[in-house]
Amino acid sequence: MNLEQIKKAIEEGKKVYWGNRAYEVIKDSVGQYLVYCSLNEYCFGLTHVDGVTLSERESSFFVMAH
């Protein structure tokens, strides 16, 4: 998934993950997109400082079907 696909899925209420279901992409209360690890509650930015380049490979992101 590319950045726009990830943002759109989250805006549509879908759950987006990176690598596995322990790492969920979230949008926080100030509008930042973060990757949240449920195992240790650590977060890191979805993109590099430029706000465009994903911090991880596009192919590593996925949406879970409900």
PDBQT receptor file of N, H, CA, C and O in Angstrom, charges set to zero:
ATOM      1  N   MET A   1       0.847  -1.178   0.000  1.00  0.00    +0.000 N 
ATOM      2  CA  MET A   1       0.000   0.000   0.000  1.00  0.00    +0.000 C 
ATOM      3  C   MET A   1       0.890   1.237   0.000  1.00  0.00    +0.000 C 
ATOM      4  O   MET A   1       1.914   1.279   0.682  1.00  0.00    +0.000 OA
ATOM      5  N   ASN A   2       0.490   2.238  -0.769  1.00  0.00    +0.000 N 
ATOM      6  H   ASN A   2      -0.342   2.204  -1.324  1.00  0.00    +0.000 HD
ATOM      7  CA  ASN A   2       1.238   3.487  -0.738  1.00  0.00    +0.000 C 
ATOM      8  C   ASN A   2       0.631   4.419   0.313  1.00  0.00    +0.000 C 
ATOM      9  O   ASN A   2      -0.385   4.088   0.925  1.00  0.00    +0.000 OA
ATOM     10  N   LEU A   3       1.240   5.558   0.519  1.00  0.00    +0.000 N 
ATOM     11  H   LEU A   3       2.066   5.826   0.023  1.00  0.00    +0.000 HD
ATOM     12  CA  LEU A   3       0.824   6.481   1.573  1.00  0.00    +0.000 C 
ATOM     13  C   LEU A   3      -0.627   6.907   1.427  1.00  0.00    +0.000 C 
ATOM     14  O   LEU A   3      -1.366   6.920   2.412  1.00  0.00    +0.000 OA
ATOM     15  N   GLU A   4      -1.043   7.252   0.235  1.00  0.00    +0.000 N 
ATOM     16  H   GLU A   4      -0.443   7.242  -0.565  1.00  0.00    +0.000 HD
ATOM     17  CA  GLU A   4      -2.425   7.693   0.026  1.00  0.00    +0.000 C 
ATOM     18  C   GLU A   4      -3.423   6.568   0.287  1.00  0.00    +0.000 C 
ATOM     19  O   GLU A   4      -4.489   6.806   0.855  1.00  0.00    +0.000 OA
ATOM     20  N   GLN A   5      -3.089   5.359  -0.120  1.00  0.00    +0.000 N 
ATOM     21  H   GLN A   5      -2.224   5.165  -0.582  1.00  0.00    +0.000 HD
ATOM     22  CA  GLN A   5      -3.966   4.212   0.134  1.00  0.00    +0.000 C 
ATOM     23  C   GLN A   5      -4.100   3.950   1.639  1.00  0.00    +0.000 C 
ATOM     24  O   GLN A   5      -5.188   3.643   2.126  1.00  0.00    +0.000 OA
ATOM     25  N   ILE A   6      -3.002   4.073   2.360  1.00  0.00    +0.000 N 
ATOM     26  H   ILE A   6      -2.118   4.323   1.965  1.00  0.00    +0.000 HD
ATOM     27  CA  ILE A   6      -3.025   3.875   3.812  1.00  0.00    +0.000 C 
ATOM     28  C   ILE A   6      -3.908   4.923   4.475  1.00  0.00    +0.000 C 
ATOM     29  O   ILE A   6      -4.768   4.589   5.290  1.00  0.00    +0.000 OA
ATOM     30  N   LYS A   7      -3.695   6.190   4.128  1.00  0.00    +0.000 N 
ATOM     31  H   LYS A   7      -2.996   6.461   3.466  1.00  0.00    +0.000 HD
ATOM     32  CA  LYS A   7      -4.492   7.275   4.718  1.00  0.00    +0.000 C 
ATOM     33  C   LYS A   7      -5.978   7.105   4.394  1.00  0.00    +0.000 C 
ATOM     34  O   LYS A   7      -6.830   7.294   5.262  1.00  0.00    +0.000 OA
ATOM     35  N   LYS A   8      -6.281   6.754   3.162  1.00  0.00    +0.000 N 
ATOM     36  H   LYS A   8      -5.589   6.600   2.457  1.00  0.00    +0.000 HD
ATOM     37  CA  LYS A   8      -7.678   6.580   2.761  1.00  0.00    +0.000 C 
ATOM     38  C   LYS A   8      -8.331   5.444   3.546  1.00  0.00    +0.000 C 
ATOM     39  O   LYS A   8      -9.456   5.585   4.027  1.00  0.00    +0.000 OA
ATOM     40  N   ALA A   9      -7.637   4.337   3.672  1.00  0.00    +0.000 N 
ATOM     41  H   ALA A   9      -6.724   4.222   3.281  1.00  0.00    +0.000 HD
ATOM     42  CA  ALA A   9      -8.178   3.194   4.409  1.00  0.00    +0.000 C 
ATOM     43  C   ALA A   9      -8.464   3.577   5.859  1.00  0.00    +0.000 C 
ATOM     44  O   ALA A   9      -9.506   3.207   6.399  1.00  0.00    +0.000 OA
ATOM     45  N   ILE A  10      -7.564   4.304   6.489  1.00  0.00    +0.000 N 
ATOM     46  H   ILE A  10      -6.717   4.605   6.050  1.00  0.00    +0.000 HD
ATOM     47  CA  ILE A  10      -7.775   4.718   7.874  1.00  0.00    +0.000 C 
ATOM     48  C   ILE A  10      -8.958   5.672   7.973  1.00  0.00    +0.000 C 
ATOM     49  O   ILE A  10      -9.770   5.561   8.891  1.00  0.00    +0.000 OA
ATOM     50  N   GLU A  11      -9.060   6.602   7.041  1.00  0.00    +0.000 N 
ATOM     51  H   GLU A  11      -8.401   6.693   6.295  1.00  0.00    +0.000 HD
ATOM     52  CA  GLU A  11     -10.195   7.534   7.043  1.00  0.00    +0.000 C 
ATOM     53  C   GLU A  11     -11.518   6.798   6.852  1.00  0.00    +0.000 C 
ATOM     54  O   GLU A  11     -12.558   7.255   7.327  1.00  0.00    +0.000 OA
ATOM     55  N   GLU A  12     -11.483   5.667   6.163  1.00  0.00    +0.000 N 
ATOM     56  H   GLU A  12     -10.638   5.296   5.778  1.00  0.00    +0.000 HD
ATOM     57  CA  GLU A  12     -12.681   4.848   5.945  1.00  0.00    +0.000 C 
ATOM     58  C   GLU A  12     -12.966   3.922   7.127  1.00  0.00    +0.000 C 
ATOM     59  O   GLU A  12     -13.919   3.143   7.094  1.00  0.00    +0.000 OA
ATOM     60  N   GLY A  13     -12.138   4.009   8.173  1.00  0.00    +0.000 N 
ATOM     61  H   GLY A  13     -11.364   4.641   8.200  1.00  0.00    +0.000 HD
ATOM     62  CA  GLY A  13     -12.350   3.204   9.366  1.00  0.00    +0.000 C 
ATOM     63  C   GLY A  13     -11.769   1.802   9.306  1.00  0.00    +0.000 C 
ATOM     64  O   GLY A  13     -12.066   0.967  10.161  1.00  0.00    +0.000 OA
ATOM     65  N   LYS A  14     -10.946   1.539   8.303  1.00  0.00    +0.000 N 
ATOM     66  H   LYS A  14     -10.705   2.217   7.609  1.00  0.00    +0.000 HD
ATOM     67  CA  LYS A  14     -10.326   0.222   8.179  1.00  0.00    +0.000 C 
ATOM     68  C   LYS A  14      -9.071   0.162   9.042  1.00  0.00    +0.000 C 
ATOM     69  O   LYS A  14      -8.456   1.189   9.330  1.00  0.00    +0.000 OA
ATOM     70  N   LYS A  15      -8.702  -1.030   9.448  1.00  0.00    +0.000 N 
ATOM     71  H   LYS A  15      -9.202  -1.864   9.215  1.00  0.00    +0.000 HD
ATOM     72  CA  LYS A  15      -7.485  -1.232  10.228  1.00  0.00    +0.000 C 
ATOM     73  C   LYS A  15      -6.351  -1.579   9.278  1.00  0.00    +0.000 C 
ATOM     74  O   LYS A  15      -6.436  -2.535   8.508  1.00  0.00    +0.000 OA
ATOM     75  N   VAL A  16      -5.284  -0.784   9.347  1.00  0.00    +0.000 N 
ATOM     76  H   VAL A  16      -5.215  -0.007   9.973  1.00  0.00    +0.000 HD
ATOM     77  CA  VAL A  16      -4.105  -0.978   8.505  1.00  0.00    +0.000 C 
ATOM     78  C   VAL A  16      -2.963  -1.409   9.416  1.00  0.00    +0.000 C 
ATOM     79  O   VAL A  16      -2.764  -0.853  10.496  1.00  0.00    +0.000 OA
ATOM     80  N   TYR A  17      -2.217  -2.411   8.958  1.00  0.00    +0.000 N 
ATOM     81  H   TYR A  17      -2.379  -2.863   8.081  1.00  0.00    +0.000 HD
ATOM     82  CA  TYR A  17      -1.111  -2.944   9.746  1.00  0.00    +0.000 C 
ATOM     83  C   TYR A  17       0.178  -2.924   8.943  1.00  0.00    +0.000 C 
ATOM     84  O   TYR A  17       0.172  -2.858   7.713  1.00  0.00    +0.000 OA
ATOM     85  N   TRP A  18       1.283  -2.982   9.674  1.00  0.00    +0.000 N 
ATOM     86  H   TRP A  18       1.289  -3.035  10.673  1.00  0.00    +0.000 HD
ATOM     87  CA  TRP A  18       2.605  -3.084   9.063  1.00  0.00    +0.000 C 
ATOM     88  C   TRP A  18       3.252  -4.372   9.559  1.00  0.00    +0.000 C 
ATOM     89  O   TRP A  18       3.416  -4.556  10.765  1.00  0.00    +0.000 OA
ATOM     90  N   GLY A  19       3.613  -5.243   8.666  1.00  0.00    +0.000 N 
ATOM     91  H   GLY A  19       3.480  -5.094   7.686  1.00  0.00    +0.000 HD
ATOM     92  CA  GLY A  19       4.330  -6.458   9.015  1.00  0.00    +0.000 C 
ATOM     93  C   GLY A  19       3.467  -7.552   9.612  1.00  0.00    +0.000 C 
ATOM     94  O   GLY A  19       3.388  -8.655   9.071  1.00  0.00    +0.000 OA
ATOM     95  N   ASN A  20       2.816  -7.246  10.732  1.00  0.00    +0.000 N 
ATOM     96  H   ASN A  20       2.880  -6.350  11.171  1.00  0.00    +0.000 HD
ATOM     97  CA  ASN A  20       1.904  -8.192  11.368  1.00  0.00    +0.000 C 
ATOM     98  C   ASN A  20       0.905  -7.399  12.212  1.00  0.00    +0.000 C 
ATOM     99  O   ASN A  20       1.010  -6.177  12.311  1.00  0.00    +0.000 OA
ATOM    100  N   ARG A  21      -0.050  -8.081  12.812  1.00  0.00    +0.000 N 
ATOM    101  H   ARG A  21      -0.135  -9.074  12.731  1.00  0.00    +0.000 HD
ATOM    102  CA  ARG A  21      -1.131  -7.375  13.506  1.00  0.00    +0.000 C 
ATOM    103  C   ARG A  21      -0.703  -6.714  14.810  1.00  0.00    +0.000 C 
ATOM    104  O   ARG A  21      -1.514  -6.027  15.431  1.00  0.00    +0.000 OA
ATOM    105  N   ALA A  22       0.516  -6.890  15.240  1.00  0.00    +0.000 N 
ATOM    106  H   ALA A  22       1.176  -7.448  14.736  1.00  0.00    +0.000 HD
ATOM    107  CA  ALA A  22       1.011  -6.198  16.429  1.00  0.00    +0.000 C 
ATOM    108  C   ALA A  22       1.315  -4.736  16.125  1.00  0.00    +0.000 C 
ATOM    109  O   ALA A  22       1.409  -3.921  17.043  1.00  0.00    +0.000 OA
ATOM    110  N   TYR A  23       1.469  -4.392  14.836  1.00  0.00    +0.000 N 
ATOM    111  H   TYR A  23       1.393  -5.054  14.091  1.00  0.00    +0.000 HD
ATOM    112  CA  TYR A  23       1.828  -3.036  14.423  1.00  0.00    +0.000 C 
ATOM    113  C   TYR A  23       0.699  -2.419  13.620  1.00  0.00    +0.000 C 
ATOM    114  O   TYR A  23       0.554  -2.689  12.428  1.00  0.00    +0.000 OA
ATOM    115  N   GLU A  24      -0.100  -1.589  14.275  1.00  0.00    +0.000 N 
ATOM    116  H   GLU A  24       0.018  -1.370  15.244  1.00  0.00    +0.000 HD
ATOM    117  CA  GLU A  24      -1.237  -0.958  13.619  1.00  0.00    +0.000 C 
ATOM    118  C   GLU A  24      -0.919   0.494  13.268  1.00  0.00    +0.000 C 
ATOM    119  O   GLU A  24      -0.326   1.220  14.066  1.00  0.00    +0.000 OA
ATOM    120  N   VAL A  25      -1.313   0.902  12.082  1.00  0.00    +0.000 N 
ATOM    121  H   VAL A  25      -1.795   0.312  11.434  1.00  0.00    +0.000 HD
ATOM    122  CA  VAL A  25      -1.168   2.297  11.689  1.00  0.00    +0.000 C 
ATOM    123  C   VAL A  25      -2.366   3.051  12.261  1.00  0.00    +0.000 C 
ATOM    124  O   VAL A  25      -3.517   2.667  12.051  1.00  0.00    +0.000 OA
ATOM    125  N   ILE A  26      -2.075   4.125  12.982  1.00  0.00    +0.000 N 
ATOM    126  H   ILE A  26      -1.140   4.437  13.152  1.00  0.00    +0.000 HD
ATOM    127  CA  ILE A  26      -3.127   4.924  13.610  1.00  0.00    +0.000 C 
ATOM    128  C   ILE A  26      -2.983   6.388  13.221  1.00  0.00    +0.000 C 
ATOM    129  O   ILE A  26      -1.931   6.822  12.752  1.00  0.00    +0.000 OA
ATOM    130  N   LYS A  27      -4.048   7.133  13.422  1.00  0.00    +0.000 N 
ATOM    131  H   LYS A  27      -4.903   6.780  13.803  1.00  0.00    +0.000 HD
ATOM    132  CA  LYS A  27      -4.010   8.587  13.281  1.00  0.00    +0.000 C 
ATOM    133  C   LYS A  27      -4.298   9.137  14.672  1.00  0.00    +0.000 C 
ATOM    134  O   LYS A  27      -5.351   8.862  15.247  1.00  0.00    +0.000 OA
ATOM    135  N   ASP A  28      -3.360   9.918  15.216  1.00  0.00    +0.000 N 
ATOM    136  H   ASP A  28      -2.504  10.142  14.749  1.00  0.00    +0.000 HD
ATOM    137  CA  ASP A  28      -3.538  10.399  16.580  1.00  0.00    +0.000 C 
ATOM    138  C   ASP A  28      -4.424  11.642  16.635  1.00  0.00    +0.000 C 
ATOM    139  O   ASP A  28      -4.925  12.102  15.609  1.00  0.00    +0.000 OA
ATOM    140  N   SER A  29      -4.608  12.171  17.818  1.00  0.00    +0.000 N 
ATOM    141  H   SER A  29      -4.201  11.797  18.651  1.00  0.00    +0.000 HD
ATOM    142  CA  SER A  29      -5.533  13.290  18.032  1.00  0.00    +0.000 C 
ATOM    143  C   SER A  29      -5.086  14.597  17.382  1.00  0.00    +0.000 C 
ATOM    144  O   SER A  29      -5.891  15.519  17.247  1.00  0.00    +0.000 OA
ATOM    145  N   VAL A  30      -3.822  14.695  16.980  1.00  0.00    +0.000 N 
ATOM    146  H   VAL A  30      -3.168  13.946  17.090  1.00  0.00    +0.000 HD
ATOM    147  CA  VAL A  30      -3.355  15.906  16.297  1.00  0.00    +0.000 C 
ATOM    148  C   VAL A  30      -3.152  15.678  14.801  1.00  0.00    +0.000 C 
ATOM    149  O   VAL A  30      -2.616  16.542  14.106  1.00  0.00    +0.000 OA
ATOM    150  N   GLY A  31      -3.582  14.509  14.302  1.00  0.00    +0.000 N 
ATOM    151  H   GLY A  31      -4.018  13.807  14.866  1.00  0.00    +0.000 HD
ATOM    152  CA  GLY A  31      -3.541  14.249  12.868  1.00  0.00    +0.000 C 
ATOM    153  C   GLY A  31      -2.292  13.565  12.349  1.00  0.00    +0.000 C 
ATOM    154  O   GLY A  31      -2.119  13.431  11.138  1.00  0.00    +0.000 OA
ATOM    155  N   GLN A  32      -1.418  13.129  13.249  1.00  0.00    +0.000 N 
ATOM    156  H   GLN A  32      -1.560  13.237  14.233  1.00  0.00    +0.000 HD
ATOM    157  CA  GLN A  32      -0.213  12.423  12.819  1.00  0.00    +0.000 C 
ATOM    158  C   GLN A  32      -0.528  10.956  12.552  1.00  0.00    +0.000 C 
ATOM    159  O   GLN A  32      -1.304  10.337  13.279  1.00  0.00    +0.000 OA
ATOM    160  N   TYR A  33       0.074  10.410  11.512  1.00  0.00    +0.000 N 
ATOM    161  H   TYR A  33       0.705  10.913  10.920  1.00  0.00    +0.000 HD
ATOM    162  CA  TYR A  33      -0.056   8.984  11.222  1.00  0.00    +0.000 C 
ATOM    163  C   TYR A  33       1.152   8.279  11.829  1.00  0.00    +0.000 C 
ATOM    164  O   TYR A  33       2.300   8.619  11.541  1.00  0.00    +0.000 OA
ATOM    165  N   LEU A  34       0.872   7.289  12.677  1.00  0.00    +0.000 N 
ATOM    166  H   LEU A  34      -0.060   7.012  12.911  1.00  0.00    +0.000 HD
ATOM    167  CA  LEU A  34       1.912   6.585  13.412  1.00  0.00    +0.000 C 
ATOM    168  C   LEU A  34       1.730   5.082  13.275  1.00  0.00    +0.000 C 
ATOM    169  O   LEU A  34       0.631   4.598  13.005  1.00  0.00    +0.000 OA
ATOM    170  N   VAL A  35       2.811   4.358  13.463  1.00  0.00    +0.000 N 
ATOM    171  H   VAL A  35       3.704   4.751  13.682  1.00  0.00    +0.000 HD
ATOM    172  CA  VAL A  35       2.739   2.908  13.566  1.00  0.00    +0.000 C 
ATOM    173  C   VAL A  35       2.846   2.598  15.054  1.00  0.00    +0.000 C 
ATOM    174  O   VAL A  35       3.846   2.924  15.693  1.00  0.00    +0.000 OA
ATOM    175  N   TYR A  36       1.814   1.971  15.598  1.00  0.00    +0.000 N 
ATOM    176  H   TYR A  36       1.001   1.706  15.079  1.00  0.00    +0.000 HD
ATOM    177  CA  TYR A  36       1.713   1.676  17.029  1.00  0.00    +0.000 C 
ATOM    178  C   TYR A  36       1.911   0.192  17.273  1.00  0.00    +0.000 C 
ATOM    179  O   TYR A  36       1.240  -0.642  16.666  1.00  0.00    +0.000 OA
ATOM    180  N   CYS A  37       2.838  -0.134  18.166  1.00  0.00    +0.000 N 
ATOM    181  H   CYS A  37       3.383   0.543  18.659  1.00  0.00    +0.000 HD
ATOM    182  CA  CYS A  37       3.091  -1.529  18.521  1.00  0.00    +0.000 C 
ATOM    183  C   CYS A  37       2.309  -1.860  19.785  1.00  0.00    +0.000 C 
ATOM    184  O   CYS A  37       2.533  -1.260  20.836  1.00  0.00    +0.000 OA
ATOM    185  N   SER A  38       1.392  -2.814  19.680  1.00  0.00    +0.000 N 
ATOM    186  H   SER A  38       1.209  -3.301  18.826  1.00  0.00    +0.000 HD
ATOM    187  CA  SER A  38       0.575  -3.196  20.828  1.00  0.00    +0.000 C 
ATOM    188  C   SER A  38       1.351  -4.023  21.860  1.00  0.00    +0.000 C 
ATOM    189  O   SER A  38       0.882  -4.198  22.984  1.00  0.00    +0.000 OA
ATOM    190  N   LEU A  39       2.506  -4.523  21.496  1.00  0.00    +0.000 N 
ATOM    191  H   LEU A  39       2.887  -4.381  20.582  1.00  0.00    +0.000 HD
ATOM    192  CA  LEU A  39       3.297  -5.347  22.416  1.00  0.00    +0.000 C 
ATOM    193  C   LEU A  39       4.025  -4.521  23.470  1.00  0.00    +0.000 C 
ATOM    194  O   LEU A  39       4.163  -4.950  24.616  1.00  0.00    +0.000 OA
ATOM    195  N   ASN A  40       4.491  -3.333  23.079  1.00  0.00    +0.000 N 
ATOM    196  H   ASN A  40       4.379  -2.985  22.148  1.00  0.00    +0.000 HD
ATOM    197  CA  ASN A  40       5.249  -2.500  24.015  1.00  0.00    +0.000 C 
ATOM    198  C   ASN A  40       4.788  -1.036  24.042  1.00  0.00    +0.000 C 
ATOM    199  O   ASN A  40       5.407  -0.199  24.699  1.00  0.00    +0.000 OA
ATOM    200  N   GLU A  41       3.707  -0.736  23.331  1.00  0.00    +0.000 N 
ATOM    201  H   GLU A  41       3.204  -1.416  22.797  1.00  0.00    +0.000 HD
ATOM    202  CA  GLU A  41       3.117   0.606  23.262  1.00  0.00    +0.000 C 
ATOM    203  C   GLU A  41       4.055   1.655  22.666  1.00  0.00    +0.000 C 
ATOM    204  O   GLU A  41       3.924   2.846  22.949  1.00  0.00    +0.000 OA
ATOM    205  N   TYR A  42       4.997   1.208  21.844  1.00  0.00    +0.000 N 
ATOM    206  H   TYR A  42       5.103   0.241  21.614  1.00  0.00    +0.000 HD
ATOM    207  CA  TYR A  42       5.925   2.108  21.157  1.00  0.00    +0.000 C 
ATOM    208  C   TYR A  42       5.292   2.574  19.856  1.00  0.00    +0.000 C 
ATOM    209  O   TYR A  42       4.604   1.809  19.180  1.00  0.00    +0.000 OA
ATOM    210  N   CYS A  43       5.531   3.841  19.509  1.00  0.00    +0.000 N 
ATOM    211  H   CYS A  43       6.089   4.463  20.058  1.00  0.00    +0.000 HD
ATOM    212  CA  CYS A  43       5.049   4.400  18.236  1.00  0.00    +0.000 C 
ATOM    213  C   CYS A  43       6.215   4.982  17.460  1.00  0.00    +0.000 C 
ATOM    214  O   CYS A  43       7.182   5.479  18.036  1.00  0.00    +0.000 OA
ATOM    215  N   PHE A  44       6.104   4.910  16.138  1.00  0.00    +0.000 N 
ATOM    216  H   PHE A  44       5.318   4.506  15.670  1.00  0.00    +0.000 HD
ATOM    217  CA  PHE A  44       7.034   5.637  15.276  1.00  0.00    +0.000 C 
ATOM    218  C   PHE A  44       6.263   6.180  14.093  1.00  0.00    +0.000 C 
ATOM    219  O   PHE A  44       5.199   5.667  13.748  1.00  0.00    +0.000 OA
ATOM    220  N   GLY A  45       6.793   7.208  13.477  1.00  0.00    +0.000 N 
ATOM    221  H   GLY A  45       7.657   7.625  13.758  1.00  0.00    +0.000 HD
ATOM    222  CA  GLY A  45       6.119   7.881  12.381  1.00  0.00    +0.000 C 
ATOM    223  C   GLY A  45       5.933   6.993  11.169  1.00  0.00    +0.000 C 
ATOM    224  O   GLY A  45       6.802   6.193  10.826  1.00  0.00    +0.000 OA
ATOM    225  N   LEU A  46       4.789   7.145  10.528  1.00  0.00    +0.000 N 
ATOM    226  H   LEU A  46       4.083   7.795  10.807  1.00  0.00    +0.000 HD
ATOM    227  CA  LEU A  46       4.509   6.403   9.298  1.00  0.00    +0.000 C 
ATOM    228  C   LEU A  46       5.449   6.823   8.178  1.00  0.00    +0.000 C 
ATOM    229  O   LEU A  46       5.804   6.013   7.322  1.00  0.00    +0.000 OA
ATOM    230  N   THR A  47       5.850   8.086   8.184  1.00  0.00    +0.000 N 
ATOM    231  H   THR A  47       5.562   8.744   8.879  1.00  0.00    +0.000 HD
ATOM    232  CA  THR A  47       6.742   8.607   7.143  1.00  0.00    +0.000 C 
ATOM    233  C   THR A  47       8.007   9.183   7.762  1.00  0.00    +0.000 C 
ATOM    234  O   THR A  47       8.097   9.404   8.969  1.00  0.00    +0.000 OA
ATOM    235  N   HIS A  48       8.973   9.415   6.894  1.00  0.00    +0.000 N 
ATOM    236  H   HIS A  48       8.901   9.235   5.913  1.00  0.00    +0.000 HD
ATOM    237  CA  HIS A  48      10.175  10.138   7.308  1.00  0.00    +0.000 C 
ATOM    238  C   HIS A  48       9.788  11.595   7.559  1.00  0.00    +0.000 C 
ATOM    239  O   HIS A  48       8.627  11.965   7.385  1.00  0.00    +0.000 OA
ATOM    240  N   VAL A  49      10.725  12.403   7.957  1.00  0.00    +0.000 N 
ATOM    241  H   VAL A  49      11.669  12.103   8.098  1.00  0.00    +0.000 HD
ATOM    242  CA  VAL A  49      10.468  13.805   8.281  1.00  0.00    +0.000 C 
ATOM    243  C   VAL A  49       9.859  14.569   7.106  1.00  0.00    +0.000 C 
ATOM    244  O   VAL A  49       9.148  15.552   7.317  1.00  0.00    +0.000 OA
ATOM    245  N   ASP A  50      10.124  14.136   5.876  1.00  0.00    +0.000 N 
ATOM    246  H   ASP A  50      10.701  13.338   5.705  1.00  0.00    +0.000 HD
ATOM    247  CA  ASP A  50       9.575  14.832   4.706  1.00  0.00    +0.000 C 
ATOM    248  C   ASP A  50       8.056  14.704   4.592  1.00  0.00    +0.000 C 
ATOM    249  O   ASP A  50       7.430  15.425   3.814  1.00  0.00    +0.000 OA
ATOM    250  N   GLY A  51       7.456  13.782   5.371  1.00  0.00    +0.000 N 
ATOM    251  H   GLY A  51       7.964  13.197   6.002  1.00  0.00    +0.000 HD
ATOM    252  CA  GLY A  51       6.008  13.607   5.346  1.00  0.00    +0.000 C 
ATOM    253  C   GLY A  51       5.479  12.892   4.120  1.00  0.00    +0.000 C 
ATOM    254  O   GLY A  51       4.266  12.792   3.937  1.00  0.00    +0.000 OA
ATOM    255  N   VAL A  52       6.369  12.394   3.279  1.00  0.00    +0.000 N 
ATOM    256  H   VAL A  52       7.355  12.475   3.428  1.00  0.00    +0.000 HD
ATOM    257  CA  VAL A  52       5.976  11.750   2.028  1.00  0.00    +0.000 C 
ATOM    258  C   VAL A  52       6.522  10.328   1.914  1.00  0.00    +0.000 C 
ATOM    259  O   VAL A  52       5.811   9.421   1.481  1.00  0.00    +0.000 OA
ATOM    260  N   THR A  53       7.759  10.135   2.293  1.00  0.00    +0.000 N 
ATOM    261  H   THR A  53       8.337  10.872   2.645  1.00  0.00    +0.000 HD
ATOM    262  CA  THR A  53       8.424   8.850   2.146  1.00  0.00    +0.000 C 
ATOM    263  C   THR A  53       8.056   7.941   3.315  1.00  0.00    +0.000 C 
ATOM    264  O   THR A  53       8.307   8.275   4.473  1.00  0.00    +0.000 OA
ATOM    265  N   LEU A  54       7.458   6.788   3.004  1.00  0.00    +0.000 N 
ATOM    266  H   LEU A  54       7.254   6.517   2.064  1.00  0.00    +0.000 HD
ATOM    267  CA  LEU A  54       7.089   5.833   4.050  1.00  0.00    +0.000 C 
ATOM    268  C   LEU A  54       8.331   5.368   4.801  1.00  0.00    +0.000 C 
ATOM    269  O   LEU A  54       9.404   5.212   4.219  1.00  0.00    +0.000 OA
ATOM    270  N   SER A  55       8.166   5.150   6.097  1.00  0.00    +0.000 N 
ATOM    271  H   SER A  55       7.294   5.276   6.570  1.00  0.00    +0.000 HD
ATOM    272  CA  SER A  55       9.286   4.693   6.913  1.00  0.00    +0.000 C 
ATOM    273  C   SER A  55       9.593   3.211   6.686  1.00  0.00    +0.000 C 
ATOM    274  O   SER A  55      10.662   2.730   7.062  1.00  0.00    +0.000 OA
ATOM    275  N   GLU A  56       8.660   2.496   6.076  1.00  0.00    +0.000 N 
ATOM    276  H   GLU A  56       7.791   2.886   5.771  1.00  0.00    +0.000 HD
ATOM    277  CA  GLU A  56       8.836   1.078   5.768  1.00  0.00    +0.000 C 
ATOM    278  C   GLU A  56       8.387   0.811   4.329  1.00  0.00    +0.000 C 
ATOM    279  O   GLU A  56       7.784   1.674   3.692  1.00  0.00    +0.000 OA
ATOM    280  N   ARG A  57       8.685  -0.393   3.821  1.00  0.00    +0.000 N 
ATOM    281  H   ARG A  57       9.175  -1.094   4.339  1.00  0.00    +0.000 HD
ATOM    282  CA  ARG A  57       8.328  -0.744   2.437  1.00  0.00    +0.000 C 
ATOM    283  C   ARG A  57       6.813  -0.768   2.240  1.00  0.00    +0.000 C 
ATOM    284  O   ARG A  57       6.078  -1.241   3.107  1.00  0.00    +0.000 OA
ATOM    285  N   GLU A  58       6.350  -0.259   1.106  1.00  0.00    +0.000 N 
ATOM    286  H   GLU A  58       6.947   0.126   0.402  1.00  0.00    +0.000 HD
ATOM    287  CA  GLU A  58       4.922  -0.269   0.774  1.00  0.00    +0.000 C 
ATOM    288  C   GLU A  58       4.337  -1.668   0.859  1.00  0.00    +0.000 C 
ATOM    289  O   GLU A  58       3.208  -1.847   1.315  1.00  0.00    +0.000 OA
ATOM    290  N   SER A  59       5.092  -2.648   0.428  1.00  0.00    +0.000 N 
ATOM    291  H   SER A  59       6.010  -2.503   0.058  1.00  0.00    +0.000 HD
ATOM    292  CA  SER A  59       4.597  -4.024   0.386  1.00  0.00    +0.000 C 
ATOM    293  C   SER A  59       4.379  -4.631   1.777  1.00  0.00    +0.000 C 
ATOM    294  O   SER A  59       3.777  -5.698   1.893  1.00  0.00    +0.000 OA
ATOM    295  N   SER A  60       4.857  -3.968   2.822  1.00  0.00    +0.000 N 
ATOM    296  H   SER A  60       5.346  -3.101   2.727  1.00  0.00    +0.000 HD
ATOM    297  CA  SER A  60       4.717  -4.479   4.188  1.00  0.00    +0.000 C 
ATOM    298  C   SER A  60       3.415  -4.066   4.861  1.00  0.00    +0.000 C 
ATOM    299  O   SER A  60       3.098  -4.568   5.939  1.00  0.00    +0.000 OA
ATOM    300  N   PHE A  61       2.655  -3.164   4.250  1.00  0.00    +0.000 N 
ATOM    301  H   PHE A  61       2.912  -2.756   3.374  1.00  0.00    +0.000 HD
ATOM    302  CA  PHE A  61       1.405  -2.673   4.827  1.00  0.00    +0.000 C 
ATOM    303  C   PHE A  61       0.219  -3.448   4.257  1.00  0.00    +0.000 C 
ATOM    304  O   PHE A  61       0.204  -3.806   3.079  1.00  0.00    +0.000 OA
ATOM    305  N   PHE A  62      -0.769  -3.698   5.107  1.00  0.00    +0.000 N 
ATOM    306  H   PHE A  62      -0.756  -3.407   6.064  1.00  0.00    +0.000 HD
ATOM    307  CA  PHE A  62      -1.951  -4.420   4.649  1.00  0.00    +0.000 C 
ATOM    308  C   PHE A  62      -3.166  -4.048   5.473  1.00  0.00    +0.000 C 
ATOM    309  O   PHE A  62      -3.051  -3.549   6.593  1.00  0.00    +0.000 OA
ATOM    310  N   VAL A  63      -4.333  -4.298   4.900  1.00  0.00    +0.000 N 
ATOM    311  H   VAL A  63      -4.426  -4.703   3.991  1.00  0.00    +0.000 HD
ATOM    312  CA  VAL A  63      -5.604  -4.073   5.578  1.00  0.00    +0.000 C 
ATOM    313  C   VAL A  63      -6.179  -5.432   5.922  1.00  0.00    +0.000 C 
ATOM    314  O   VAL A  63      -6.161  -6.348   5.100  1.00  0.00    +0.000 OA
ATOM    315  N   MET A  64      -6.687  -5.560   7.130  1.00  0.00    +0.000 N 
ATOM    316  H   MET A  64      -6.701  -4.815   7.797  1.00  0.00    +0.000 HD
ATOM    317  CA  MET A  64      -7.341  -6.806   7.540  1.00  0.00    +0.000 C 
ATOM    318  C   MET A  64      -8.788  -6.761   7.101  1.00  0.00    +0.000 C 
ATOM    319  O   MET A  64      -9.495  -5.785   7.352  1.00  0.00    +0.000 OA
ATOM    320  N   ALA A  65      -9.221  -7.812   6.449  1.00  0.00    +0.000 N 
ATOM    321  H   ALA A  65      -8.647  -8.605   6.245  1.00  0.00    +0.000 HD
ATOM    322  CA  ALA A  65     -10.617  -7.925   6.052  1.00  0.00    +0.000 C 
ATOM    323  C   ALA A  65     -11.443  -8.245   7.288  1.00  0.00    +0.000 C 
ATOM    324  O   ALA A  65     -11.016  -9.015   8.148  1.00  0.00    +0.000 OA
ATOM    325  N   HIS A  66     -12.625  -7.649   7.373  1.00  0.00    +0.000 N 
ATOM    326  H   HIS A  66     -12.972  -7.023   6.675  1.00  0.00    +0.000 HD
ATOM    327  CA  HIS A  66     -13.487  -7.884   8.542  1.00  0.00    +0.000 C 
ATOM    328  C   HIS A  66     -14.439  -9.013   8.258  1.00  0.00    +0.000 C 
ATOM    329  O   HIS A  66     -15.249  -9.368   9.114  1.00  0.00    +0.000 OA
TER     330      HIS A  66
